[in-house]
Amino acid sequence: MGCAQSKLKIPKAVATTRSDDRRNDKDDVMIDSNHNVGGAFDTTRATRRVGGSQSSRLPLQKSHDEVKQESYIINGVSVHYLKHDFLFEVHEAGLDQNAKIYDLEDLSKESHGLIRKKGEHVTCPRDGRIGAAYVDCIQGEDNVGPANLMLSYGWANTVDTITSTLYDHCISKNLNPKRTYVWICCLCNNQHRVAERKRMGIEVPFEEFQRIFYHQVISIGNVLCLMSPWNNPIYLSRCWCLFELFSAYESDHVNIVIAMPPSEKNDMVNALNNREGVNTLFDVLNSTSVEHATASEDSDRIRILSLIETGPGFSTFNQKINALLRDWVNHSVMEIVEQEESKLQDDVRQVAQFGMLCTYVGNVLYRYREMKQALILSEKAIAIHSMIYGTKHPYTAASMSNYGLILKDNGDVDKAMETFEKVKRIHSSTLGPEHLNTAISLNNIALCLSDKRDFDKALDYFMQCIKIYEANLGDHLNTAGVHSNCGYILLKQGNLDEALDHFEKCLTIRLGILSENHPDIADSYHTLGLVHRQKGDLSKALEFHSKCLSIEEKILGQDHPSTATTYDSIASILFDLKEFQRSHAFYTKLYNIYTRADKSPHHGTNVVLNVLWNLGKTLHALGDLSGALMEYENGFDLSNTLHDDTTTSEMSNWTKKFGEVIGSLKQQMNVSEHQIDSDRQ
């Protein structure tokens, strides 16, 4: 291939950033309340969503201003010291970088480990007694200073995992390791006092711990959560870790970064070069369940769970943690792309591997509806594969298929179909008409035909696709997907029993392959809800849509388009069941999603108008005529103020529809007022 001899020019990627086993009894819970904080550094583009609602806060949390009034200095150990001096001490103690924190210090023993030994002859600056915290024994500005980063981690993490993650964080954020001071519980809590209390059976009241911990989070202002290993993080299984993360998340003044060591990034790169690696990312999100997290002390677990249950509730807690994790996944995969791109040389094989990485990462972002970045990666993959393999190679065609799917979901069905037709010609000529890749092209063309309402032709393409899949793959995820697509077409044509048969086959296959809370399982529940709704079984439809929603809220988040669609379905069913109050609550959620300033424009004004109509309808049914009138008038004003020539006719219909119901409702309200006056007389 002659292309290897010329400089390989790859389009630039979009710039983004990324964001325990047992804990040793109470080692990370006992906090010295006399420690103290300097200024927090600026973690730019930290992977957090700013602002937790006041109503979901945990009890006893103080405001930022209240905490600042109590400010004191909390010292931390520099990343430079941890990377060099601390590692040297670990080796001197006969251990290595793979030692876990609880290997360094066993608080159940009277003999001192590495951490307590450091301060066994040093006077504690807080209580004046012999036996100081590790951090109290370090001197020099390059080694210790006012903490500007809190590490949230587990004592089962290794020394290497902790030090390499922190050092990599400094490098990626352009921070000076000698001036990045980390508050890390094993070194900054006085473990001599922790061990004493443990032996004497004295516990710090949980409320006191919560108050002190929240004070430290606010004062330090920056929290780094260590997520390792990437495919089964210790962090997500520990009550204290999740509690720390949520406490930081709920503060409007704390930056959160979720990070992993460089070795884990490399493992993620390798995993993302196949479909199973992509599914593993969804499984990570599915693993967040604070109800099933553990703690070394069962009393701690009980108190944390009680605090969460009476505060935000388990569901809200898990959803907010997953919102952070979704950001972490999105930022991590894009950072991986940037790093891999920066390493590219004039090596065709290396560039080809990078093209495949763009393809698979694009798939992840596509699933999360990060369409802009997914589109850029798809275009990048096409450029790379066309340059290396030519425009008619199957790899190029696969990249084009992904590109077409994004175009289709962005509403450009004609261009998407044109792309899929090109892909089909490539696959048919190079691989044959019965090849699996040809079947994928048939499926994608059929999806476009369905959008264009050519249902008969779409169904014919889908059935051709199923024959190829069943002959070559049997019960495979691709086979399941086409069964679902057939079901949709049959549903639109009114063939409900045949549609139900295809949807059930799809669910059976998916349940046999995927985890029970995978987004594709949610999709199957949604389709079964649709067909039962049309068959008139509203209770069964509500059951399936509710199953779908519980997965989508957890894995995809409340603002995801698929979740919004499910809110709409449930609201409509509840209205038909005459549960108007619950119906109105779901329509309100839907309205909040569609009217958020940062939502994609493809939702469209028409969708918002439809939600306003339904909000008015539910309030009308509840007897709240004034509230209904307000929603209808909002819809009227919105439709009446649009002047886009392409939507004039549709908006005119909405204006007329809202105007008629407003007139009718005002007349009804006047009649009601006259009736009230008459009754009073």
N, C-alpha and C positions, 0 to 999 in steps of 0.2 A: 504494500500500500504506500503510494507515493506521499501521502499526507504526513507520514512520520518524519519526513525530511524538512518540513516547513514548521514555523512556529505555530503551536496550537493556540488559537485565540478562543477563549471561553467567555461568554457574557458574565459580567459580575453578578454575584448573588446579592440578595437583599440583606442589608445589615441588620442583624438582631443580636441579642445576648441571651444567655440562659438564666437562666436563673442560677435490732439490738436484742439484740438478744437481751438477756437479763441485765438489769442494772444492779449494782452491788449494794443491795439493801437500800439504806437511806442516804447513800453517799452523795447523790446528786440532788437530794431534797433539802438537806440541812444547809441553810444559807446564813452566812455571817452578816448580820444586819448593819455592821459598822464599816463595810467596805465602801469604796468610793469612785464618780465618772467625770471624765473630761469631755471635750467636744466630740461629737460623732462625725465621722467622715461621710462624704457623699457617695453612696452606692448608686451611681447613675444607672438608669434603665433597670432597676431592680425588678425581679419577677414577682410582682404582687399587684393585686387590685386594691386600690386605695379605698379605705373607708368601710368599716363594718357598721351595720345599723345599730342604733342604741338599743333597740328592742331585743336584739339577739346577744347582747353582751353577757358575759359570765357575771354572776353576782360579785360584789365587793370590789370590782375594778374601779380604779380612780381615774379621773381625767388627766390629760397630759399636764395641764397647769398645776393641778394638785400635786402631782409627782414632782414636778420641777421645783416646787416650793420646798420639798424635802430633800433636795439634791445633795449628794455626797459623792466622794470620789470612789469609783470601783476600779481597781487596778486589773490589768490584763497582761498576759505574756505575749511578747512579740512573736510574729510568725517566723522571723529570722531565728530567734532563740529556739523555738520548737524544732525547726528544720535542722539545726546544727547542734547546739549544746544539749538539748533534751534528748535527741537521738543518740548522742554520744553517751549520755548517762544510762540510757536504756541498754546499750551494748556493754557498758562497764558493769552493769548488774547481771550480765550473763544472759540477757534476752536479745531479741532482734526486733526489727521493724514490724514483724508479723504478730508480735505480742498484742493481746487485747488489753484494754485499760484495766480490767479486773485481774489480769495477770500481774500488773505492776503493783497493785495494792489490794490486799484482801482484808477488809475491815473486820472480819470475824476473828482474826488472829491478833494476839497482843504484839507479836513481833512486827516490826515496821517494814513495809515494803519501800519501793523506790520513792514514792511520793511523800509518805510521812517521815522517812529517814532524812529528807532534805531539811526539814524544820524541827527535828526532834530536840535540838539544843538551842533553838532560837526563841526569843520571847515574842509572843503574839502582840502586835501593836494595838489590838482592840481590847483584850481582857487582861493584858499584863502578865499572863501565865506562860510558862515554858511550853513549847509546842506550837509552832506557827504553820500557817498555810504555805504551800510550795511557793506561791507568788510573792510572799513576804520575804523570801530568802534570795530573791534575784535583785541585782543592782545594775545600773547603767541604762541610759536612755534608749540604747539599741535593743535592750532586752525586756524592759518592763515600763509600763506607763498607763495613763488613764484609758480604760477599755473603750474601744470604739467598734467592737464587733463581738457579739455573743454567739458561741457555737452551740447549736442544738443537735445532739447526737446520742448514741447509746454506748454504754460501757463495753459492749461486745464489738464495737468497731476497733480495728487495729490501729496501732501507732502510725503505720505507714499511710493508711487510708485517711487519717485525720491530718497529718502533716502535709501530705501531697495535695490534698484537696484545698487546704488553706493557702499553700504556696501557689497553686495553680490559680486560685481566686485572685491573689494579689497580682499575678502576671496578667491575667485577662482583664483586670480592672485598672491596670497601670497604677497600682498602689505600692508604696514602699514597704517591704516586709519588715523593716526595722521600725516602722512607725504604725504598723497595723497591730494593735494590741487586742488580744482575744481573751474574753472572759470564758473560761472553760471550767466546768464545775469541779472536775477532779483535781485541778491545780489551784483554783481560786477559792474554793471552800476550804475551811480548816478541817482537814480530815482527822486530826487528833481529837477535836471536839465531837465530830460525827461519831467516831469510834467509841468515845467515852459515853455519849448519850445512848448509843446502841447497847453497850454493856450494862448500863444502868436502867435500860428500858424506858428512857425518856423520849418522848416524841414531840417535835415541834407541832403545835396545833395547825391543822391544815389551812385554816383561814389566815394564820400568820405567814405560812409559807406562800400562799397565793398573793398576799399583800406585798411581801418582799420581792417575790419573783416578778410580779407585774411592775414594781418600781424599777427593778434592774432592766427589764426590757425597755421601758420608756426612757430611762436615763441613758442607756447605751445607744438605743435608736436604730441599731442594725443587727439583724439576726441571720446567720447562715445555717441552713438546715442540711445536714449531711445525708444524702440519699445513696446508699450503697448496700448491696449490689443493685445495679440499675433495674434488673428484672425481678427482684424480690427484696425490696429494701427492708432492712432491719427496722428502720425508722417507723414504718407504717404499722408495725406490730406492737409498739410500745405505747402504753397509756400516757406516760409522761411526755414523750416526744410529741404526740398529737396535741396534748394539752398546751405545751409550750408554743407549738406552731399556731394553734388557734388563738392563744392569748396575744401573740404578736400580730396576727392577722387582724384582730379586732381593734387594734389601735390605729388611729389615723396618722400617727407620727412615727411609725416604725417601718423601715425598709426590710423586706424579706428576700433573701436569695436562696434558692434551692440549688445545691451543687453536688457534684460527684467527682471522685478522683480521676486523673487522666486515664488510668488503666481501664476504668469502667466506660469512659467515652469510647475507647478503642473497641471494647467488646460490643458496645451499642452500634458502632459503625458496621462491624461485621454482621451483627444480627439483622440490621436493617436492609441488608442486601438479599433478603428473602422474605417471603410473605409471613412466615411464622414469627419473624422478629417484629413485624408490624402488629400482629395479633397480641404479642407479648406486652406491647405498650398499653393496649386496652386492658389486659389482665392486671397490669400494675394499678391502673385507676380503679379497677373493680375490687382491689384488695383493701381499700380504705373502709374500715368498719370499726369505729371506736368501741362498739359494744363487745367486740371479740378481741380487742387488744389486751395485753397482759402487763402486769407490774410485779416486781419482786415481792412486794407486800400487798396482800389481797385487800388490806384496809385502805391502801392508797387507791387501788383500782375502784373500790366501792365508792369512795368519796369523790373521785374524779367523775365517775359515771353519774353519780347523783347530782353533782354540780352542773354537768352538761345537760342532763335530762330536765332539770328545773330551770335551766337557762335557755339556750337556743334550741335544745332538743337534739336527739341523735341524728335525725334526718338532715336538719339544717347544718349541723356540725360537719357531718360527712360531706355534704355538698360543697361547703366552703373550702374544706381541705382539698377536695378534688378540683375546685376551681384553680387553686394554686398549682396543683399537680399538672393540670392541663397546660397552664402557662409554662411550667417547667419543661414538659414534653415538647411543646412547640418551640420554645427558645433553644432547648438542647439540640434538637434535630437540625435547626437552622445553623446553630453554631458549629455543629459537626460538618455541615456542608461548607461553611466558610473556611474552616480549618483545613479540610481536605482539598479545597480549591486552591488555598494558598500554597500547598505543597506540590502542585502540579508542575511537571517538567515536560520536556519533549519526549515523553514516553507514552506511546499509543496505548499500551496495556493499562497503564495507570489512569489515563484519561477515560478509557472505556469503562473502567470500574467506577470512576466518578460519575459517569453518565448513568450507570445503573443506580448509584446512590441517589442521584437526583430523582430518578423515577420512583423509587420506593419512599423517599422522604416526601415527595410530592403527593403520594398516595395518603400518607399520614395526615398531611395538612389539608388535603381534600376532604378527608373524613371529618376533620374538625371545622370544616368550612372556612379555612383560612385561604380563600380563593385567590387572592392577589399573589401570595407567595407560591401557592401551588401552581398557578399559571406560569410564573417566572421559571420555576424549576422544570416544569414540563417543556417549555420552550428551550431551556438550556439542554435538556436531555435530547430533544430532537436535533438540535444543532450539533451536538457531539456525535450522536449515532450516524447522522447523515454524513458528517465529515469523515468518520472512520470506516463505516460499513457501506455507505452509499444510501441513496434515498429509497431503495427497494428491498432493503434488508429487514428481516423480522424484528430485530431490535429497534430499528427506526420506526417500524410500524407500531410496535408496542408503545413507544413514546407518543406517537401520534394519537393512539387510542385514548391515552390519558388526557391529552390536550383536548380531544373532542368531547370527553365527558365534562370537562370544566366549562367548555363553551356552551354545551347543552344546559348545564345547570345555571349558567349565567344568562340564559334566555336566547342565545344565538343558535337556534335549532338548525337553521339552514346551513350555516357554516360547519356546525358539528356533523351534520349528515354528510356533507361533502367530504369532510375529513375521514369519516368512517368508511365511505365508499372507496376512497383511495387505499385505505388500510386493507379492505376486503380484497381488492385487486392484487395487492402485494402478496397477501397470504395465500390466495388461491393459486397464483402463478408460481410462487416459490415453495409452498408447503403442500398444496393440494386442497381440493374443495372439502375434504372430510377431516382436515386437520383441526386440532383444538383451537388454534389461533384464528382460523377461519370462522369457527363457531362464535368466538368472542366478537368478531366483526359483525356477524349476523345479529347477535344479541343487541349490539349498540345501534345498528341501523334500525332494528325493530323498536328500540326505545324512542328514537326520533320519529318514526312513523306513528307511534302511539301519541306523541305530543302533537303531531299534525292531524290526529284523529282518523288516521287510516288504519282502523283496528283490524280489519280482515287480513291485510297484507302483513301487519305487525305480528299477528298471531301465527301466520304461516312461517315467518322467519324464526319466531321463538320455538315452534315445534321442530323445525329443522335443527335448531341449535340443541334442543334436548336430546334428539336422536344421536347426535355426534357425541355429546357429553356422556350419555348413558353407555354408549358402546365403548368409549375409551376410559372413562373415569368411574362410572358407577355412582355411588352415593358420595358426591363431592360437593364442596361449597359452590362451585360454578354451576353444577346441576341444580342445586337448591335455589340459587339466584334466578335461574331461568324459569323454574317452576313458579316462583313468586311473580315474575313478570307476566307469565301466561295467566296467572290468577287475576292480575290487575286488568288485563284486557277482557277476560271473560266477565269480570265484575262490571266493567263499563258496558258490556253488551247485554247484561242482565242474566247471564248463565250462572246463577249463584251456586248451584250444587257442584258444577265443574270447577268453578273458581275456588270453592272451599276445598275440594280435593287437592288441587295444586298447592294451595296455601298450607294445608296440613302436611303434604309431602315435604315441602320446603322446611317447615319447622322440625319435622322428625329428623331430617338430615342434619340440620344445623345443631340441634341438641346433642346429636351423637358426636359432634366434632368440636364445637365451641364451648367456652365456659357459659354458665347459665345467664350471666349478666352482660354478655357481649352485645354491642349495638345491633348486630344482625339478628339476634334473638328478639330484641325489642321490635325490630322491623316486622318480624313474623307475627308477633302479638298484635301489632298495629293492623296488619292486613286481615287477620282473623277477626279483629274488632269491626273492621269495615264490612266484611261479608255478613257477619251476624247482625249488624245494624240494618243492612238492606233486607235481611230475611225477617226482620221485625223482632228479633230477640234482643231487646235493649239491655237487659240485665247481663247477658253473656257478652254483649259488645262492650259494656262498661267494664266488665271484669278483665277482658283482654287489653283494652286501652289503659287500664290502671296498671297492669303488669308492665306494659310498654313504658309508661311514664316513670315508674320506679327505677327502671334501668337508665332511661335517657337523662333524668335529672342528676343521677349519680355519675354517669360516665361522660355524657356530653355537656351537661350543664343546663340551667334553666333558660338561657338565652339562645340555645341552639335552634336552628330552623325546624329540625325534626321534633324537638320538644314542644315548640310552639304549635306545630300541626296537631300534636296529641292533645295539648290544652284545648284547642278548638274542637276536636272530636268529642272530648269528654264534656265540654261545656254544652255542646249541641245535644248530646244524649241526656244529660241531666235536665235540660230544658224540656225535652220530650217526656221525661219521667216526672215532670212538674216539681223538680227540686230546684226552684228558681234561685234561691239564695246561693247554693253551691255553684249553680251555672254562672251566676253573675260574678262570683269570685274568680272562676277560671277565665272568663272573658276579660276581667280586669287585668289578670296576669298577662294575657295575650296582648292587650292594649299597651301595657307598659313595655313589653318587648318590642313591639312594632314602632313605638314612638320614641324609643331611645335615640339620642343624637348620633351614637356611634354605630347604629345598625346599618347593614348594607342597603343600598337604595333599591335592590331588586324586590324588596317586600312590596313596594308600590303603595300609592295612595289608595288604590282600590281596596286593598286588604284592610287598611286602617278604617276606611269608610264602612266596610262590612262589619268590623268589630264594633264600631260606634252604633251601627244599626242593632246589633245583637245586645249590646249593653242597654240601649233604650228599650228593647223588647223585653228583657228580663226585668228591668225596673217597672215597666208597665204591668207585667204579670204579677209583680209583687205589690202592686197598688201604689207605688211611689210615682205618681204622675208628674210631679215637679222634676224629680230626678230624670225620668224618662225624657221629658221635654228638653232638659238641658243637653242630654246626649244627642238627641235628634237635631237640635239646633247647632251643636258642634259639627255634626256631619253635614248639615246644610251649608254652614259657613265655609267649611273646608272644600266641599265640592263646588261651591259657587265662586270661590276665589281663584280657581285654577283656569289658566288661559292657554294651556298647551294645545295647539291645534290637533295633535294626534289623539288627544283624549277628550276633546270637546263633546263628542256624542255621548260617550260613556258617562262623563261628569254631568252632562245635562240630564241623563236618566236618573242619576243619583240625586241631583238637586230636586227634580220633580218628585221622586219617591219620598225624600225627606220632607219636602214642602207639603205634600198631601197628608202625611201622618201628623205633622205639626199642626196643621189646620184642624184635623179631626180630633187630636188630643186636646187642643185649646178649647174646642167646642165642648168636649166631654168635661173638661175642668170647669167651664162656665156653668154647665148644667149642674154639676156637683155642688158648686158654690151657691147657686140659686136654691138647690134642694135643701142645703144646710140652713140658708137664711129662712126658708119657708118653715122648716122644722122648728127653728128658734121662735118664730112668730106664733 
